[in-house]
Amino acid sequence: MTPTQPSTDPTTVNVSDTKGLKAALTAATPGQTIHLADGAYSGNFKITTPGTATAPITLTGSAGAVLSTPSGGGNGIQLTSAGYWTIKGITITGGQKGIMVDSSDHVVIDSVQVHHTTMEGIHFRTSSSYGVVKNSFIHDTGTSGNGMGEGVYVGTANTLSDTSDHVQILDNVIGPNIGGENIDIKEGTTGGLISGNTFDGSGLTGANYDDSWVDVKGNGYTIQNNTGVHTTNDGYQTHSQYPGWGCGTVFRHNTSDLTGATGPNRYAIDVTVYDPATCPVTITADNTVTGGNGLANPGIPIS
């Protein structure tokens, strides 16, 4: 089988095996589309060439194009200083993290499936801003069982230098069997949007204090139009790991089912630090909750 097949479109490279995929990623140029035939692609796939705003690079295929990495064998797809890429339609499984985005702005992850990773499903890190994850199915992450299996992870813990800002997480199905929060937003990141997602927290372990679908430690996030089921404690949480962080979150029109939760709080939205002047939160009355102890913890206003 030849690594690449000719295309009638000069900007498209058709790929049908692992060797061809690695070669196409190495040789990628702005404006190009790399199209994967259905089949198995085994290994770690590294992307280091950036696209541009006017000529992004696309890696695409159907869900039958399956990139797999041996368990514990590094990341499925690793982008490093490779902004303006779109990864669309394919399946990534095995390895530590499914898709790792480092120092890469404007990366779009669309309609992929990520599953059976030992750690996180998708991670934006080292100041990777304006990323998008949409229309994707992320499940069965954190299979090592150590609580390091978030579905989507933005930023880096215990630092303010990772400014992975303005990341949008839209219209995904996250869960079941996520071995951590469905989404974890770290301090140092700002201005993201979490909208239209369906969360299933049946994989929560509590190993790293994961007891909600979404944990927000960054600033200025909007969380709206999401639906969640199966949690051990809360639906959504905000935390301040550093003074002045975990603030400014807006919650609109989220539907939370806390049935079966056994944790100590059991609120749809649990705000751990609140000050109307220095650390505000907005929770609108169109958020709803079934089960648990209420929409928000006492003292948090509902507007």
N, C-alpha and C positions, 0 to 999 in steps of 0.2 A: 504494500500500500504506500503510495507516495504521500509525503507530509502535507503538501498543499495541492489543490486542484485549480486549474485556470478558471477565471470568472469573466463573464461578459462585462462586468462592472470593474473598471481598473482600480477603484478604491476599495474593493472587497477582496479579502483573502479567505478562501474556503479551506478549512482544516478538518482532518478526520482522524488524527492520532496524536499521541502525547508528544512525540518528537516534533511534529509539525506545529503544535500549539506553542511549545517553548520557543521554537524558531520565529514564529509569527509575533510573539510578544516581544522578543528581543529586537526584531526589525520594524516594529510598529512605527508609523509616522502619523502626524496630525491629519485628521480627516478620514482615516482608514476605518473600515469595519472588518473585524475578524469573526467569521461565521463558523460555528462548530457544528459538524454533523452529529447526529445522535450516536452515542457510543461511550465507552469508558476511557477516561484520561486519568492516569495515575501519576501522582507526584506532588511537588510544590511548584506553584506557578508564580513567577515574580514579574512585576511590572515596574519599570523604572523610567520609561520615556513618557513625558507629559504630552497631552494634547493642548489645544488652545481654546479660547472662548469661541472663536469662529470656526474651529475645526477640531472638535473633540474626537476621541478615539473610542470605538465601541467594540466590546466583546460580547457576542450574542449567540444564542442557540435556543433549542427547546429544553424542557425539563428532562428530556431523554439524553441530553449531553451532560454526563455526570463526571465531575472532577472529584477524585477521591484521593485522600492522603492517609497512609497508615496511621493508626491510632498513636497519638503522641509524637508524630513525626513532623511537627512544625505546622505552619498555616497553609490552608488550601490556596488562597490567592493573597499575595502580599503586594500592596502598592506602596512604593517609597518615592517621594518627590515626583509623583505622577498625577498631577491634577488633570481635570477635564477628561476623565474616563467615564464611560457608561458600561456597566456590567448588567446584562439583561437576559432573563429567561432560563438560565442554566441551573443545574443542581450542584451544590458543593457539600461534600460529606467527609467525615473522618478528620483526623489531625487534631491540632489544638484549637485554633480559631478558624472559622470558615473564611471570612474576608477581613483582612487587617489593612487599615488605611492609615499610613504614616506620612505626615508632612505633605498632604495632597488635598488641595482645595477642589471644590466643584466635582466631586465624585458622585455619580448617580448609580444606585443599585436598585434595579427595577425587576419585579416579577421573578426573583430567584427563589430557590428553595435551599435552605441551609439546615443540616441536621446531623446528629450524632457526632458532635465535636466534644473533646474532653474539656474545653474551656468555652469562651464566649462564641456566639454565632457571628456577629459583625461588630467591629470595634473601630471607631474614629479616634485617632490619637495623635499626639505631637503636633497640635495646632493644625488639624485638618478641618477647615471651615467650609461652610456652604455645601455640606454633603446632604444627600437625600437617600433614604431607604423607603421604597414604596411598593405596594402591591405584592409583597413577598410573604413566604411561609417559612417561619423559623421555629424549629421544634427539636426536642431531644438534644439539648446542649448540656455541657457540664457533666458529661457521663462519668468523669473521675470521682464525682460525689463530694468534692471539697468546697462547694459553694462558689466556684469561680466560673459559672456557666451562664452569665446573663445573655439574654437574647440579643439586645443591642446595647452597647456600652459606649458612652461618649466621654472622652477626657481621660485623666489619670488621677488616681487617688492620692491624697496628701501632697498636692502641689497646686499652685496657682499659675504655673508657667505654661501649662497645656491649655491653650486658648482655642479649642475646637468649637468654634462659635457657629451659630445659625444653622445647626443641623436639623433637618426635617425628617420625621419618622411618620409616614403617612399610609393609612389604609392597608396595614399588614395584619396577618394572623400570626400571633406570637404565642407559642404553646400548642400542645401540652408538653410537659416534661422539660421545662426550662430549669436548669439547676442553679438558679439565682433569680434576681428580679427579671421580669420580662424586659424592662428598660432601666438602666442605671445611668444617671446624669451626674457627672462629677463637678466638684468645685473648680472654679477657674473658667468654666464655659458659660456662655451667655446666649440669649436670644433665640433659642430653638423652638420648634413646633412639633407637638405630638398629637396627631389628629386622625380620627377615623379607624383606629386600630381595634382589634379584638384580642383580648388578653385571656390566657388560661394559666393560672398560677399553680397548677397541680404538682409541679416539680419543685416548689420552694423547699429549701433544706434547712434554713436557719443557721447554716455553718458560718456565714459572714453577715449575720444580722439581716439576712434577706427574709422579709415577711410581708411584702407588698408587691403589687405588679410593677409599680413605678416608684423610684426613689430619686428625688430631685435635690441636688446639692449646689447646682448652678443658679444663675440669676436670670430673671426676665423670660422664663419659659411660659408658653401657652399650651395648655393641655385640654383638648376639647373633642367632643363627639366620639369618645372611646367607650367600649363595653368590656367589662371584666367579670370573670367567674373564678371560683376556686382560689381562695387565698387562706393563709394560715392566720393572718391578723388583719391588716388594713388593705385598702385598695391602693391608695396613693399616699406617699409620705414626702415631706420636705424636711431636710436637715441642714444645720449650719455647722460644717466641719471647721470653718474659719469665720471669724467675725465679719459680718456684712455679706455673707454668702448663704445660699439657700433662700433667697428673697425674691419678691416680685413675681411669683408664679400666679398665673391666671387659670382657673379651672372653670370650664363652661360645658354644660350639656353632656356630662359623662354619666354612664349607667353602671352602677356597681352592685354586684350580687355577692354578699358576704356570707351567704348560707354555708354553715359548716365551719366557719372560722372559730378557732379556739384560743387565739392570742389574748393578751391582756387588754387591748384597746378596742379593736374591731370597729374602726371608723372608715367610712368611704375615703375621707381625706383627713390625714393626721398631720397637722402642722406643728412641728416641735419647737420652732422659734418664731415668734410673731411680735412685731411692733408696728403700729400703723404708720409711724413716721420713718423708721430706719429699716424695717424688714417687713414690708406689707405682703399680703396675699389677697387675692380676689377669688371668692367662691360664689358663683351665681346660683340662684334658686332653682334653675333648671337642671342642676345635677340631681340624680336620684340614687337611692340606696334601698336594697332589700336585705333584711337580716342585719346582724351586727348591732352596734350601740348608737348609730346615728350617722348623719351626713358628715359632720366634722366634730372635732374635739371641743369641749366647752371653752368659751371665751373667744372663739374664732367667728367673725361675723359672716353672715350669709346675705348677699345683696340681691 
